């Protein structure tokens, strides 16, 4: 009987000590990925891959304004309400340039080592932005005349 009581006491103490321990479960610390975003499916997409997808989708439907831009550059366009914006992509990455301003929004796909252009209403502020080989380009510019920039990585 004494053995039974001692064994019962040890079992009771053991079970009580298991229940009174303060167990804390540490959650893993999640650091944001500097060059990745999460898609709808929960997979990570880096900005260069996302830009390349956007470029490939946009290039299928994009209508370049080459004729209007060349006419603007070669002829006297001082009386025209529009001016040309040309962007030379001197990198090895495709890019999508976004031009937005007062009642104006356009995305221009620009292939690696190529030039893209658009006609925009003059005498306005425009936000020019895009991703070039994991580098962000962003500039606000007042455009009163034809404007040209060269971007490289």
DAQUI-V66669 format. One record per pair of residues at least 24 apart in sequence whose ideal C-beta (glycine too) atoms are under 7 Angstrom apart, sorted by the first residue. I is the first residue (numbers start at 1). J is the second residue. Records with the same first field share a line. If there is no record, write none. Layout:
# DAQUI-V66669
I=J, J
This chain:
# DAQUI-V66669
35=134
47=131, 134
48=93, 133, 134
51=95, 96, 131
52=94
54=96
55=94, 95, 96, 109
58=96, 107, 109
59=109
62=109
65=117, 118, 119
68=119
69=117, 119
72=119, 146
73=146
81=121, 122
82=119, 120, 121, 122
83=120, 122, 143, 145, 146, 147
84=117, 119, 146
85=117, 118, 120, 143, 147
86=115, 117, 148
87=115, 116, 149, 151
88=115, 150, 151
89=113, 114, 151
90=150, 151, 152
91=132, 133, 151, 152, 153
93=132, 133, 153
95=130, 131, 132
96=130
97=128, 130
98=129, 130
99=126, 128
100=126, 127
101=125, 126, 127
